[in-house]
Amino acid sequence: MRTLQHYINHFAENNYANWLQKLFKWKVRVIAVALVSLLLMLSLFSQVGLSLFPKAEKPMILIDVEAPPNSALSYTNNIMQQMTLYIEKQSLIDKVALNVGNSNPRIYYNEIPKRGVARYGQVLVVLKTFDPVEMEKLVDNLRNEFDHWQQAKITVKEFTQGPVTDQPIAIRLISESLEDLERVANDLAAKMAETKGVINIDNPIGVANTELSLQIDYDKAGLSNIDINTLDNTLQAILTGTYVGRFNDSNGENYPIVVRHKNADINTLSDVYITSATGQQIPLMQVVNAQLTKGQTDYFHHQKLRMAKVSADAASGYSIQSLTQEFVQFLENYDLPMGMYYTLGGEEESRQESFSGLTQIMLITAIGIFSVLVLQFKSFLQPLIIFSSIPFAMAGSVIGLYLTGLSFSMMAFIGLISLFGIVVNNAIILIDSANRNLAEGLTKQASVLKASATRFTPILLTTLTTIGGLIPLTLYGGGLWQPLGVVLISGLCVSAISSFLLVPVLTELLTRTDDKIHAEQDIKN
């Protein structure tokens, strides 16, 4: 019974060798077609898009709740209880956990808890099972519902892989003028709001912060014989409370005792009276003017400079890179105030830092491999022929990502670096066999034809076995590992075709007679 290898060898020695001999007659055309095909495949890279890390694919959802500034803990709790009633109606929900005034404990490695903020709360939603399609529908449903809630800003988030970063889309505006920062940040946030695919917009400096300003009329207070210190203590007791002592229970625990008004709000001020030095009860509003004023908005510092950060998430199916570039173009066309500039944060910043490091590794790897090949073959041309497989491997990875609808992520980049050391093996054994045939006295074309036919089966079988080993990783590796498998498989396929057709043509074209001398010396040694 004949094996598969027998049929492959028969094909290589007859059909493949004959086709290759015909290609030798049209070397220039073959090279031109290869270059055009390479450029066409690489041109699809702009359609692939870039990303850093995929979603974590966990059966959980986080919902952040931010009540208006100066909101009480009870107000935040009331909102979250109302949210729970709606969330529990969804069929996919298994459990709901609330944390009011704090975020959940660190339930995932890149989620940093927030503590002790009265107007903040977080809801952890646990699903019955993870189904990407159903989960996407649930997230869209929750976002559409909570976007119409005016009581608080409600952000629905899915867990993602990767290090702790800002939201994927983040732009820092830097200036010493808070007014300029607020104005430009609000315009940028408005641009994001009208851009399709942008969700969970966060613009802290644009959040209105209303304060109650109590201005004392000192002339009226003096005429009414009101002590200013007494007036201050009365206002403090009503609004924030006055510490009067501590209470010790039977267990030895002690608690602070604070005296304050039961329901402190603006309306209660009209019921407050101040005792004057003569014992008269003077209405508070007679000596105090109350008015609502705009308070200081939130801003941050970046490298010791005032900064306003506008950030957002990208909806499923939208490219973070494309959206970020759209907002960068908006700022480029915007008439920024003097002294203001912007920097990118979020995924774009992380990607630039990560990819720049990987690019250096890729260059070092390529230089190292090329140096070893030069020492091995004692030639510069033959290592260049071997390296001709690498651009086709890169183009093949682009084709694979394009056909599968995946973006060029961190794991895809790692897969591309791995291809550097894999795809050159095919060309190495082919050229080495051709050099040995030359040393044995065969003509250059006969040497290349014999080497190509002889090495066709090993190259094909090693490529197929490698692809077979990568199929489980690609199919079942999830969003994190799938791009790596796709890059390796598609890169191997295209580079193998290059090794079968282009590398023999280049070897026959560029191999010199001194390569024969070096091959003879290697055989003798």
C-alpha positions as CSV (number, residue, x, y, z in Angstrom):
1,M,0.0,0.0,0.0
2,R,1.4,3.3,-1.1
3,T,1.7,6.1,1.5
4,L,0.8,9.8,1.1
5,Q,4.4,10.6,0.9
6,H,4.8,8.5,-2.2
7,Y,2.1,10.5,-4.1
8,I,3.6,13.8,-2.9
9,N,7.0,12.7,-4.1
10,H,5.6,11.7,-7.4
11,F,3.9,15.0,-7.8
12,A,7.1,16.9,-6.9
13,E,9.4,15.0,-9.2
14,N,7.0,15.2,-12.2
15,N,4.4,17.9,-12.2
16,Y,6.0,20.4,-9.8
17,A,9.5,20.1,-11.4
18,N,8.0,20.6,-14.9
19,W,6.1,23.7,-13.8
20,L,9.1,25.1,-12.1
21,Q,11.2,24.6,-15.2
22,K,8.7,26.6,-17.2
23,L,8.8,29.4,-14.6
24,F,12.6,29.7,-15.0
25,K,11.9,30.9,-18.5
26,W,9.9,33.8,-17.2
27,K,11.9,34.9,-14.2
28,V,11.2,38.6,-14.5
29,R,7.4,38.0,-14.9
30,V,7.4,35.7,-11.9
31,I,9.2,38.2,-9.7
32,A,6.9,41.0,-11.0
33,V,3.7,39.0,-10.3
34,A,5.1,38.2,-6.8
35,L,5.8,41.8,-6.0
36,V,2.4,43.0,-7.2
37,S,0.7,40.2,-5.2
38,L,2.7,41.2,-2.1
39,L,1.7,44.9,-2.4
40,L,-1.9,44.0,-2.9
41,M,-1.9,41.7,0.2
42,L,-0.1,44.3,2.3
43,S,-2.6,47.1,1.2
44,L,-5.3,45.3,3.1
45,F,-3.6,46.1,6.4
46,S,-5.5,49.4,6.6
47,Q,-8.7,47.4,6.5
48,V,-7.6,45.2,9.3
49,G,-7.2,47.8,12.0
50,L,-5.2,47.8,15.2
51,S,-6.1,46.9,18.7
52,L,-4.2,46.1,21.9
53,F,-6.1,43.4,23.8
54,P,-9.5,41.7,23.2
55,K,-12.4,41.4,25.6
56,A,-11.9,38.9,28.5
57,E,-15.0,36.8,27.5
58,K,-16.1,36.5,31.2
59,P,-19.8,35.9,32.1
60,M,-19.8,39.1,34.1
61,I,-20.6,42.8,33.6
62,L,-19.6,45.9,35.6
63,I,-21.9,48.9,35.8
64,D,-20.4,52.1,37.3
65,V,-22.8,54.6,38.8
66,E,-21.9,58.3,39.3
67,A,-24.5,60.5,40.9
68,P,-24.4,64.3,40.5
69,P,-21.7,66.1,42.5
70,N,-22.4,66.5,46.3
71,S,-25.0,63.7,46.2
72,A,-25.6,61.9,49.4
73,L,-25.0,58.2,49.9
74,S,-28.7,57.6,50.3
75,Y,-29.4,59.1,46.9
76,T,-26.8,56.9,45.3
77,N,-28.3,53.9,47.0
78,N,-31.8,54.7,45.8
79,I,-30.6,54.9,42.2
80,M,-28.8,51.6,42.4
81,Q,-31.8,49.9,43.9
82,Q,-34.0,51.1,41.0
83,M,-31.4,49.8,38.6
84,T,-31.4,46.4,40.2
85,L,-35.1,46.1,39.7
86,Y,-34.6,46.6,35.9
87,I,-31.5,44.4,35.7
88,E,-33.0,41.4,37.4
89,K,-35.8,41.3,34.8
90,Q,-33.3,40.3,32.1
91,S,-33.4,36.5,31.4
92,L,-29.6,36.1,31.1
93,I,-28.9,37.5,34.7
94,D,-28.0,35.1,37.4
95,K,-26.9,37.3,40.3
96,V,-26.5,41.0,41.1
97,A,-24.2,42.5,43.7
98,L,-24.3,46.2,44.8
99,N,-21.6,48.3,46.4
100,V,-22.7,51.8,47.3
101,G,-20.0,54.4,48.1
102,N,-17.3,51.9,46.9
103,S,-16.5,49.7,44.0
104,N,-16.4,45.9,44.2
105,P,-13.3,44.2,45.5
106,R,-10.6,43.5,43.0
107,I,-12.5,40.8,41.1
108,Y,-10.4,41.0,38.0
109,Y,-6.6,41.7,37.7
110,N,-6.9,45.0,35.8
111,E,-9.9,46.5,37.7
112,I,-8.7,49.0,40.4
113,P,-11.3,49.4,43.3
114,K,-12.5,52.9,44.2
115,R,-13.2,53.6,47.9
116,G,-15.1,56.1,50.0
117,V,-17.0,58.2,47.4
118,A,-20.6,58.9,48.5
119,R,-21.8,59.6,45.0
120,Y,-20.2,56.5,43.4
121,G,-21.4,52.9,43.3
122,Q,-20.8,49.8,41.3
123,V,-23.0,46.9,40.2
124,L,-21.5,43.5,39.5
125,V,-23.8,41.5,37.2
126,V,-23.1,37.7,37.0
127,L,-24.6,35.9,34.0
128,K,-25.9,32.4,33.8
129,T,-23.6,31.5,31.0
130,F,-21.3,33.2,28.5
131,D,-22.6,33.6,25.0
132,P,-21.0,36.3,22.9
133,V,-24.1,37.1,20.9
134,E,-26.5,37.1,23.8
135,M,-24.1,39.1,26.0
136,E,-23.7,41.7,23.3
137,K,-27.5,42.1,23.1
138,L,-27.7,42.4,26.9
139,V,-25.0,45.0,27.0
140,D,-26.6,47.0,24.2
141,N,-30.0,46.8,26.0
142,L,-28.6,48.0,29.3
143,R,-26.8,50.9,27.7
144,N,-29.8,52.0,25.7
145,E,-31.9,51.9,28.9
146,F,-29.6,53.6,31.2
147,D,-28.6,56.3,28.7
148,H,-32.0,57.8,29.3
149,W,-31.7,57.9,33.1
150,Q,-31.1,61.4,34.2
151,Q,-30.6,60.6,37.9
152,A,-26.9,59.6,37.4
153,K,-24.3,58.8,34.9
154,I,-24.4,55.0,34.4
155,T,-21.6,53.2,32.5
156,V,-21.9,49.6,31.4
157,K,-18.5,47.9,30.9
158,E,-17.3,44.5,29.8
159,F,-14.1,43.0,31.2
160,T,-11.1,43.3,28.9
161,Q,-7.6,41.7,28.8
162,G,-4.4,43.7,29.2
163,P,-2.8,46.0,31.8
164,V,-4.6,48.7,33.7
165,T,-5.1,51.7,31.4
166,D,-7.5,54.5,30.8
167,Q,-10.6,53.9,28.6
168,P,-9.6,52.8,25.1
169,I,-10.1,56.2,23.6
170,A,-8.5,58.9,25.8
171,I,-7.2,62.4,24.9
172,R,-5.5,64.7,27.4
173,L,-5.8,68.4,27.0
174,I,-3.1,70.4,28.7
175,S,-3.2,74.1,29.6
176,E,-2.9,76.4,32.6
177,S,-6.3,78.0,31.9
178,L,-9.2,76.1,33.5
179,E,-11.7,78.0,31.4
180,D,-9.9,77.0,28.1
181,L,-9.7,73.4,29.3
182,E,-13.4,73.2,30.1
183,R,-14.4,74.8,26.8
184,V,-12.3,72.6,24.6
185,A,-13.1,69.5,26.6
186,N,-16.8,70.1,26.3
187,D,-16.5,70.6,22.5
188,L,-14.5,67.4,22.2
189,A,-17.0,65.5,24.3
190,A,-19.8,66.9,22.1
191,K,-17.9,65.6,19.0
192,M,-17.6,62.2,20.6
193,A,-21.3,62.2,21.5
194,E,-22.3,62.7,17.9
195,T,-19.8,60.1,16.5
196,K,-21.3,56.7,15.9
197,G,-19.7,53.9,17.8
198,V,-18.5,56.0,20.8
199,I,-20.0,55.0,24.1
200,N,-19.4,55.7,27.9
201,I,-18.0,59.2,27.4
202,D,-16.3,60.6,30.4
203,N,-15.5,64.3,30.7
204,P,-14.9,65.2,34.4
205,I,-14.2,68.8,33.9
206,G,-17.5,69.3,32.0
207,V,-19.6,68.0,34.9
208,A,-21.5,70.9,36.4
209,N,-20.8,71.3,40.1
210,T,-23.4,73.6,41.8
211,E,-22.6,75.0,45.2
212,L,-24.7,77.0,47.7
213,S,-23.0,80.2,48.6
214,L,-24.0,81.8,51.9
215,Q,-22.8,85.4,52.1
216,I,-23.1,87.1,55.5
217,D,-24.2,90.7,55.6
218,Y,-22.0,91.9,58.4
219,D,-23.7,95.3,58.7
220,K,-27.1,93.7,59.4
221,A,-25.5,91.1,61.7
222,G,-23.8,93.9,63.7
223,L,-27.1,95.9,63.9
224,S,-28.9,92.8,65.2
225,N,-26.1,92.1,67.8
226,I,-25.3,88.7,66.3
227,D,-21.9,87.2,67.1
228,I,-20.3,86.0,63.9
229,N,-18.8,82.9,65.7
230,T,-22.2,81.9,66.9
231,L,-23.5,82.3,63.3
232,D,-20.8,80.1,61.9
233,N,-21.3,77.4,64.5
234,T,-25.1,77.4,63.9
235,L,-24.6,77.0,60.1
236,Q,-22.1,74.2,60.7
237,A,-24.4,72.4,63.0
238,I,-27.3,72.6,60.4
239,L,-25.3,71.7,57.3
240,T,-22.5,69.3,58.3
241,G,-23.1,68.7,62.0
242,T,-21.2,69.6,65.2
243,Y,-19.2,67.0,67.1
244,V,-20.3,66.9,70.8
245,G,-18.7,63.8,72.2
246,R,-18.5,60.0,71.9
247,F,-20.8,57.2,72.9
248,N,-19.5,54.0,74.4
249,D,-21.6,50.8,74.2
250,S,-21.6,47.7,76.3
251,N,-19.1,46.0,74.0
252,G,-16.5,48.7,74.4
253,E,-17.0,50.2,71.0
254,N,-17.2,54.0,70.8
255,Y,-19.0,56.1,68.2
256,P,-18.8,59.8,67.5
257,I,-21.9,61.9,68.4
258,V,-22.7,64.6,65.8
259,V,-25.6,67.0,66.1
260,R,-27.1,68.3,62.9
261,H,-30.4,69.0,61.2
262,K,-32.4,65.9,60.2
263,N,-33.0,67.0,56.6
264,A,-30.4,69.6,55.7
265,D,-31.4,71.4,52.4
266,I,-31.9,74.9,51.1
267,N,-35.5,75.0,52.3
268,T,-34.6,74.4,55.9
269,L,-32.5,77.6,56.1
270,S,-35.7,79.7,56.3
271,D,-36.6,77.9,59.5
272,V,-33.3,78.7,61.2
273,Y,-33.0,81.4,63.9
274,I,-29.9,82.9,65.4
275,T,-29.8,84.0,69.1
276,S,-28.4,87.5,69.4
277,A,-26.4,88.9,72.2
278,T,-29.6,90.4,73.7
279,G,-31.4,87.0,73.5
280,Q,-33.6,87.8,70.5
281,Q,-34.2,85.1,67.8
282,I,-33.2,86.6,64.5
283,P,-34.1,84.7,61.3
284,L,-31.0,83.4,59.5
285,M,-32.1,84.6,56.1
286,Q,-32.3,88.2,57.5
287,V,-28.5,88.4,57.8
288,V,-27.4,85.8,55.2
289,N,-27.8,86.0,51.4
290,A,-28.1,82.5,49.8
291,Q,-27.5,81.9,46.1
292,L,-26.5,79.0,43.9
293,T,-23.1,79.4,42.2
294,K,-21.0,77.3,39.8
295,G,-18.4,75.4,41.8
296,Q,-14.9,74.3,40.8
297,T,-15.0,71.5,38.2
298,D,-12.7,68.4,38.5
299,Y,-9.4,68.5,36.7
300,F,-6.2,66.5,37.0
301,H,-2.5,67.0,36.5
302,H,-0.3,65.4,33.9
303,Q,3.5,65.8,34.4
304,K,2.7,68.6,36.9
305,L,0.6,70.5,34.4
306,R,-3.2,71.1,34.5
307,M,-5.0,68.6,32.4
308,A,-8.6,67.8,31.3
309,K,-9.0,64.2,30.1
310,V,-11.8,63.2,27.8
311,S,-12.2,59.5,27.4
312,A,-14.7,57.0,25.9
313,D,-15.2,53.3,24.9
314,A,-15.7,52.0,21.4
315,A,-18.8,49.9,20.7
316,S,-18.4,46.4,19.4
317,G,-17.5,46.3,15.7
318,Y,-15.8,49.8,15.7
319,S,-12.1,50.4,15.4
320,I,-10.5,52.2,18.3
321,Q,-7.7,53.4,16.1
322,S,-10.1,54.9,13.5
323,L,-12.2,56.6,16.1
324,T,-9.1,58.0,17.9
325,Q,-7.8,59.3,14.6
326,E,-11.1,61.0,13.9
327,F,-10.9,62.9,17.2
328,V,-7.2,63.8,16.6
329,Q,-8.2,65.3,13.2
330,F,-11.0,67.2,15.0
331,L,-8.4,68.8,17.3
332,E,-6.0,69.4,14.5
333,N,-8.7,71.5,12.8
334,Y,-9.8,73.1,16.1
335,D,-8.4,76.5,16.9
336,L,-6.8,75.6,20.2
337,P,-6.2,78.5,22.7
338,M,-2.7,79.7,23.0
339,G,-0.6,77.5,25.2
340,M,-2.8,74.5,24.9
341,Y,-1.8,71.1,23.4
342,Y,-3.0,67.6,23.6
343,T,-1.6,64.1,24.1
344,L,-3.1,60.7,23.5
345,G,-3.8,58.2,26.3
346,G,-5.7,55.0,26.5
347,E,-5.1,52.2,24.1
348,E,-3.3,54.3,21.6
349,E,-0.6,55.3,24.1
350,S,-0.3,51.7,25.4
351,R,-0.1,50.3,21.8
352,Q,2.6,52.7,20.8
353,E,4.7,51.8,23.9
354,S,4.1,48.1,23.5
355,F,4.5,47.9,19.7
356,S,7.6,50.0,19.7
357,G,9.3,47.5,22.1
358,L,8.2,44.6,20.0
359,T,9.4,46.3,16.8
360,Q,12.9,46.6,18.4
361,I,12.7,42.9,19.2
362,M,11.7,42.1,15.7
363,L,14.6,44.1,14.2
364,I,17.1,42.5,16.5
365,T,15.7,39.1,15.6
366,A,16.0,39.8,11.9
367,I,19.5,41.1,12.2
368,G,20.6,38.1,14.3
369,I,19.1,35.6,11.8
370,F,20.7,37.4,8.9
371,S,24.1,37.5,10.5
372,V,24.0,33.7,11.2
373,L,23.0,33.0,7.6
374,V,25.8,35.2,6.2
375,L,28.3,33.2,8.3
376,Q,26.7,29.9,7.2
377,F,26.4,30.5,3.5
378,K,29.4,32.9,3.2
379,S,27.3,35.1,1.0
380,F,25.0,38.1,1.2
381,L,22.8,37.3,-1.7
382,Q,21.6,33.9,-0.5
383,P,20.5,35.2,2.9
384,L,18.6,37.9,1.1
385,I,16.9,35.1,-1.0
386,I,16.0,33.4,2.3
387,F,14.6,36.6,3.8
388,S,12.3,37.0,0.7
389,S,9.9,34.6,2.5
390,I,9.4,37.0,5.4
391,P,7.5,39.7,3.5
392,F,5.2,37.1,2.1
393,A,4.6,35.6,5.6
394,M,3.7,39.1,6.8
395,A,1.4,39.6,3.9
396,G,-0.2,36.2,4.6
397,S,-0.9,37.2,8.2
398,V,-2.7,40.3,6.9
399,I,-4.8,38.2,4.6
400,G,-5.7,35.8,7.5
401,L,-6.7,38.7,9.8
402,Y,-8.7,40.3,7.1
403,L,-10.6,37.1,6.2
404,T,-11.4,36.3,9.8
405,G,-12.4,39.9,10.7
406,L,-9.8,40.1,13.4
407,S,-7.6,43.2,14.2
408,F,-3.8,43.3,14.5
409,S,-3.4,42.9,18.3
410,M,-0.6,42.4,20.6
411,M,-0.8,38.6,20.3
412,A,-0.9,38.9,16.5
413,F,2.4,40.9,16.7
414,I,3.9,38.2,18.8
415,G,2.8,35.6,16.2
416,L,4.4,37.7,13.5
417,I,7.7,37.8,15.3
418,S,7.5,34.0,15.7
419,L,7.1,33.7,11.9
420,F,10.5,35.3,11.4
421,G,12.2,32.2,12.7
422,I,9.8,29.7,11.2
423,V,9.4,30.6,7.6
424,V,13.1,31.0,6.9
425,N,13.7,27.3,7.5
426,N,12.0,26.3,4.3
427,A,14.3,28.5,2.2
428,I,17.4,27.5,4.2
429,I,17.0,23.8,3.5
430,L,16.2,24.5,-0.2
431,I,19.2,26.7,-0.8
432,D,21.5,24.4,1.1
433,S,20.4,21.4,-1.0
434,A,20.9,23.5,-4.2
435,N,24.5,24.4,-3.0
436,R,25.3,20.7,-2.4
437,N,24.0,19.8,-5.9
438,L,26.2,22.5,-7.4
439,A,29.2,21.1,-5.5
440,E,28.5,17.7,-7.0
441,G,28.9,19.1,-10.5
442,L,25.3,19.8,-11.6
443,T,24.4,22.9,-13.5
444,K,22.8,25.8,-11.7
445,Q,19.3,25.2,-13.0
446,A,19.5,21.5,-12.6
447,S,20.8,22.0,-9.0
448,V,17.8,24.2,-8.1
449,L,15.3,21.9,-9.8
450,K,16.6,18.9,-8.0
451,A,16.7,20.7,-4.7
452,S,13.2,22.0,-5.1
453,A,11.7,18.6,-6.0
454,T,13.6,16.8,-3.3
455,R,12.7,19.4,-0.5
456,F,9.1,19.8,-1.7
457,T,7.7,16.9,0.4
458,P,9.6,17.9,3.7
459,I,8.5,21.6,3.3
460,L,4.9,20.6,2.6
461,L,4.6,18.1,5.4
462,T,6.3,20.2,8.1
463,T,4.0,23.1,7.1
464,L,0.9,21.0,7.3
465,T,1.8,19.4,10.6
466,T,2.6,22.9,12.1
467,I,-0.8,24.2,10.9
468,G,-2.5,21.1,12.3
469,G,-1.0,21.8,15.7
470,L,-2.2,25.4,15.6
471,I,-5.8,24.6,14.6
472,P,-7.0,23.9,18.2
473,L,-5.4,27.1,19.5
474,T,-7.0,29.1,16.7
475,L,-10.5,27.5,17.1
476,Y,-10.7,27.3,20.9
477,G,-8.1,29.8,22.1
478,G,-10.7,32.6,22.5
479,G,-10.2,36.2,21.6
480,L,-6.8,36.4,23.2
481,W,-5.0,33.5,21.3
482,Q,-7.0,33.3,18.1
483,P,-5.2,36.2,16.4
484,L,-1.8,34.5,17.1
485,G,-3.0,31.2,15.5
486,V,-4.5,33.0,12.5
487,V,-1.3,34.9,11.9
488,L,0.9,31.8,12.1
489,I,-1.4,29.6,9.9
490,S,-1.9,32.2,7.2
491,G,1.7,33.3,7.3
492,L,2.9,29.7,6.9
493,C,0.6,29.1,4.0
494,V,1.6,32.1,1.9
495,S,5.3,31.7,2.8
496,A,5.2,28.1,1.8
497,I,3.9,29.1,-1.6
498,S,6.7,31.6,-1.8
499,S,9.2,28.9,-1.0
500,F,7.8,26.6,-3.7
501,L,7.7,29.2,-6.5
502,L,9.6,32.4,-5.8
503,V,12.6,31.2,-3.8
504,P,13.7,28.7,-6.5
505,V,13.4,31.4,-9.2
506,L,15.5,33.8,-7.1
507,T,18.0,31.1,-6.3
508,E,18.5,30.2,-9.9
509,L,18.8,33.9,-10.8
510,L,21.1,35.2,-8.1
511,T,23.3,32.2,-7.2
512,R,26.9,32.9,-8.3
513,T,29.7,30.6,-9.2
514,D,31.6,31.4,-6.0
515,D,28.7,29.9,-4.0
516,K,29.6,26.6,-5.7
517,I,33.2,26.9,-4.4
518,H,32.0,27.6,-0.9
519,A,29.6,24.6,-1.1
520,E,32.5,22.4,-2.2
521,Q,34.6,23.6,0.7
522,D,31.8,22.9,3.2
523,I,31.4,19.4,1.9
524,K,35.1,18.7,2.2
525,N,35.1,20.1,5.7
